[in-house]
Amino acid sequence: MQAFRASILHLLDDPTKSGEAVAFHADGLLVVDAGRVVACGDHAELAPVYADVPVEDLSGCWITPGFIDTHIHFPQVDIVAAHGAQLLDWLEQHTFPAEAAFADPDHAKEAAGFFVDELLRNGTTTALVFGSVHKGSVDALFAEAYARDMRLIAGKTLMDRNAPLGLMDDVETARADMESLIADWHGKGRLGYAVTPRFAISCTDAQLEMAGQVLAEHPGVWMQTHLSENPREIDETAQLFPGATDYLGVYERFGLVQKRSVFAHCVHLQGEAFQRLAAKDAAVAFCPTSNLFLGSGLFPLDEACAHGVKVGMGTDVGAGTTFSILHTLGEAYKVGQLRGAALDPFQALYLATLGGARALDLDDRIGNLAPGKEADFLVLDLAATPLLARRLAAAKGLEDRLFALTVLGDDRVVARTYLAGVERHRK
């Protein structure tokens, strides 16, 4: 058992729905044992109860839950900030060549180690991840996450059309690869498997039907894909699936819209489609940096939330331009400004922590520092840069401090990252 003394900030609920969602302890104590939170609250109240527990004094820092990334691409780590056009052209020019390299097991292993360490360096303790089409790429990623006891969900990308030959599989091969990956990794440590069609354009009816079958045959696995990101993508999907009511209808037809289904982007969805997502308890990954970088559009966060859709944050590396959820929250605020709906700082932290956990159906295990939760948490250095230290010194209250942190913060703020109570990164 160990304890940490610092200011502690976490969310107990969605702050847009509850006036008692924000829990802040200016002088707090977090007590951890066997990988789980034992107690979290005011130091003055808890210190006498845990007087025999060793305490590390981190005064001047904040402790928060670890960040949750609900959409990111492991094989695109080497094409962050690659200049290009919009989505479909960017895939052809940059993504497909980069992903082809993951046929090499040595390359996949080296990239997986870097990728997982970069997540931890940026304070991400849980991630929902796209692998490449190659089974070995996902094996390598799971192995690196397992070695660090990281909660990570991933899947091999499914593509059997509209991709280069070296990046396409077929229905039989894809099913065999997924069955093997599920057997080897799903539920091992803190790992989970996600059925992963890249998007409707890259999959035949037979491939999507098989994906739905595997999802149905393995209760507890996840499903991740892209939806309504780019106007040209939407048009091509309509041409390939003329019988579908709309883009979301393609996935509905094959049983892919359900609890534990996470749809990245949804930039061009409207009310009725959001209602259908909410009715199935599916979730959306909001990816502001990639939506801006590829010129895809502005996600209507306010509309999605108004219809009861679960939303988490996604960095979407490599079209996304940062691994940092903090930086991503700053960009989400700017997207909201352009839509006339500014993002509240506490809602931003909710989306990055408990909201992301709810999007992944893991809020019984992660997302805040309530007793019994897995002890995934961060130590944040509020003086990580001279500008941040100066700005926070002049801040007017907690909300102002948190907002400044999300706008000015990045990986430099993350002093330490803990997974299940074990330090896995220190700046």
N, C-alpha and C positions, 0 to 999 in steps of 0.2 A: 504494500500500500504506500502511495506517495501523494503529496499534496503540493499545489502550486498557488502562490499568492500573487494576484494581479487584479486589475480591473477586468471584469468578465461581462461580455455582451452576447446574448443569444435570444432567439425568438421562440416563444411557446406556442404561437399560432400565427395565422395570417394577420398582419397589422391592419389591413384594410377591412377586416371583419370583426376584430376584437380590440377593445380599448385596453386590454391587459396582456397584449401579446409580447411586448418588449420587456425583457428581463435584463436589468443592468445593475451590477454590483461594483460601485466605485472602488471599494476595497473588498475584493472577493476571495473566496477560497474554492478551489476545485480539487476534490479528492478522488483518486483513481485507484482501482485494485483489479487485478486479473483482467485487464483490458477493457474494463467498463467504468462508467462514472458511478461513484458511490454517493457523492454529495456535491452540491454546487450552490453557493449562496454567499451571504455576507460573512466576512472573516470573523467579525466580532461574535457572531452566533455560532459558527461552526468550529472555531479554534478550540474552545474548551472540550467539545465532544471528541475531537481528534487530536488531543494534546500529545499523544505518543507517536503520531505519524510525522515522518520527516517532511519539512516544508521547504520548498525552493521559493525564495523571494524574487519575484519578477515585477516589482513595483515600477510603475512608469510604462509598462506594456499593457496591451489588451490581450485577453484570451477570448477566442471565438471558436465556434465549431469549424471543422474543416470544410472547405468549399467543395461543391458538387458540380461536376461538368457533365451535362446531359447530352452533349453531342461533340465528338472530336474524332479526327481521322488519324490513326497511328501511322499509316504509310505515306502521309503527306507532310511529315515533319520537315523534310528537306526542300519543300517548295513554298514555305511561308514567304510571303512578300515577293512572289513571282509575278512579274508584270504580264497582264493579258487582258482579254476582252471580258465578256460576261460568261455566265455559268457554262454553257455547253461547249463554247470555244475554249474556255479555261481548262475544262476536263481533257479535251483533245490535246492541247498544247503542253500542259504541265502534269495533270494528275495521272493520266494513264501511263506515260513514260516512267514517272516516279514509282508507281505501284508495280510495274513490271519487274523492277529490281528486287522485289521481295520474293521472287522465286528462289533466290539465293539464301539458303539458311543462315549463312554467316552474316550476311547483311541484315537479315531480319532480327537476328539475336542482338547484334550491336545496336541497331536502331531501337529495339524494344527497351534495352537498358537505359539508353539516353532518354527515351520518351517518358518512361515511368519516373525517372529521376527529375525530369523537367516538370512534370506534374507536381511532384512533391515540393520542389523548389518554389513553385508558385502557390503552394498552399492547397492544392487540389488533393483531397483524400479519397474521393470516389469519382469514377468516371464511367460513362457509357461510350464505348469505343468501336469504331469501324476498323476491322482489319482489311487486308487485301483479299483477293479471291483465293490466295494460296493458303491451304490449311496450315502449313508450317509457320506462316506469319502470326497466326493466332496462337499456336502452340508457344511460340517464342514470347509473345506478349503475356500470356497467362503465366508462363514460368517466371518471368521477371516480377510480375505483380505478386505472385504467390511467395516468392522469396522475401518480399518486404511486408507480407501480411496485409496487402492493400485490398480494399473492396473495389473490385473492378468487374465490369460487365462488358463482354465483347463478342464479336461474331465475325465469321468470314463473310466477305461481300459476295452476294449472289448476282451474277451477270451471265446471261446466255444469249444476248444479242446486243447490237449497237455498241460494241466495244472491240478493241484489238483482239486478234486471235489468241494471243498469249494470256489474255486476261478474262477469257470466257471459259465457263465450265458447262456441263450439261446437267439435266435434272438428276440423273442417277449418281453422278460424281458428287454433285452438291449435297444430295441427301446423305450419301455415305460419309462425306467429310463432316457434316454437321452432327450426325449421330455419333461419330467417333469423338468429336470435340466435346459434345455434351457428356458423354460417358466419362471422359478423362478429366474434365475440368468443372463442370457445373456443380456447384455445391461444395467444391474442394476449397478448404480455407474460407475465404470471403469472396470467392469468385462466382460469376454467373454467366450464363450463355445468352446471347441475343440472336435470334433469327434476323438476318440482315440483307434484305433486298436493297441494292443501291438506290434505285427508284424504279418506277413503273417502266420507264423507257428501256431500261437495261434487262428487263425480264419478260419472257414469254408467258402466256397464260399457264402453260404447264409448269413453269418454274414458280410462279406465284401460287399456283394451286398446291404444289409440293410444300412450299414454305408454310402455307396455312395448315397443312396436314401435320408437319413437324411441330408447329406451335401447339396444335390441339393434342398431339400425342405426348407432349412433355409439359404438363402443368408446372408453372413456376418459372419457365424461361421467359425472356423478354422478346420484343420485336422492335426493331428500329429501322427507319427509312427516311427518305426525304419527301416533302409534300409542298407543292405550290410555292416554289422558291422564285421562279423566274418566268416571265410571260411566254417566252419561246418554249421552255420546257413544258408549260401547261398546254400550249397548242399542240406540241408533238405527242403528248400523252393522249390528248383527245383524238388525234388521228389514228393512233395505235389501238385505242380501245373505244371504238365508235359506239358500242352498246352501253358504256358506263354513263351514269347520270352526270358525273363530274370526276375530277381527279381523285377526290376522297372515295368516290364510289368504286374505283378500281380496287382499292385495298379492302373496302367493305365486302365486295363480291367474293374475295378469297379468304375471308375470315381473319384478316390481319388487324382489324380495329377492335381493340379490347383493352382491358386492364393490363398494364405493363407494356402497352404499345406506346412508343415515343416517336413523334413525327417532327423532324427538324424543319424549321423555317416557318411554313404556313403564312408567308408574307401576304399572299393575295387571297386568303380565305375570307369569307364574310359570315355574317351571323348564323345563317341556317347550317352551314358546315361546322361551325364551332359548336352549335347545339348538338349535332350528331356525335362529335368527339366527346363532349361532356357526358352525353347519355351512355356512352360505352366506357366511361371512366378512363379514356385515353389521355395522353399528355402531349404537350408541345415543347420543343427546345427552342428558345429565343436566342438567336445568334447574331447580335448586332454588328460585330466587326466584319463578319463575312458578308452580311447583307449590304453593308456600305461599300466594302472593298470590291465586290463584284457588281455593284449597282443594281442589286436585285429589288430593293424597295425597303419600306419601313413597316416593320411588324406591328400590327394593331394590338398591343398588349392590353390596353384598356378594354377593348372589345372582347378579346379572348377571356379575360378574367370576368367580365360582366356576364358571360354565358356559362361560367363555372368550369372552364377548362383548366386543368392543372398545367402549370408552366414552370419550367426550370431554365437555368442559363446554360448556354453552350458556347464554347470558344470557337468551334468548327475549324480548328487548325487542320489543313493549311490554307483554305481560303480565308479563314479567320487569321488575324494578324498578331495574336498574342496567346500565350498559355495562361495569362493572368486573368482570373475571374474578377479581381478588383478592377483592372483596367477595362474589362468587358462591361462591368456595371456602369462605369463612366460613359462608355459609348451608348449603352442602353438609355441613359438619361438624355443624351443628345437626340437619339431617335424619337423619344417621347416629346422632346421640345419641338421637333419638326412636325409632329402630329398634333401639337397643342395639348399634350397630356403629360406633364412632367412627372417623372418617376420619383416617388417618395423614398428617402434614404432607407427607412426601415423596411419598406417593401422590397427594395433592392437586396438588402441583406437576407431577407426571407427567401427570395427567389434563388439566391446562391447557396442556401443552407437547407432549412426545413422545407421550403417549397420544392427544391430539387429532390429532396428525399421523398416527398409525397408524389412527385412526378414519376419516380422510379418504384413506388410502392414499397419503400424501405423506411418510412418514417417511424416505424416501431423500433428501429435499430440505430438510425443515424439522423442527423439534421439539427440537433441541438444538444445541450449538455444536461438534459434531465437525467436523474438517477436511473440506472439500468441501461442507458444507451451505451453503445460502443464508444470508447474514449478516443475518437478522432478529433483532434483540436489543433489550433494554431496559437503561437505566440507572435503577436504583431508589434513591431518596433515603430512607435509613433514619431520617432525622431530619425527615421531611416534616411531622409534627405533634409538638407537645410531648409528648403522651401516648405516641405511638409511640417517640419517642427515649428517654423515661424507661423505658418497658417493655423495650426492647431492651437498654438499658444494664444492666438487672438480669437479663437472660435467662441461663439455664443451658445453654449449648451451642447448636449449630447447629439442632437440631430444635426447640428451644424458641423460638429467634429466628424460624425460618420459620413456625411455628404462629402466633406473635403477629402476624407480618406479614400472614398470610392472614385473621386475624380483625379486625385494626385497620386494614388497608390499604385504599386505594381509589385513585381517579385522582390524588390528591395525591402519592402515592408515586412515580408515573411521571415521572421527571425528563426523560428523553429516550426517543424511539422511533426505531429505525433499520430501514429496509427495504432489503434487499440492500446493506447497508453505508452507506446514505445517511441522514443525519438528516432525519426527516420531522415530528418534533414535539419541541419543547423547552418545558418548563414556564417 
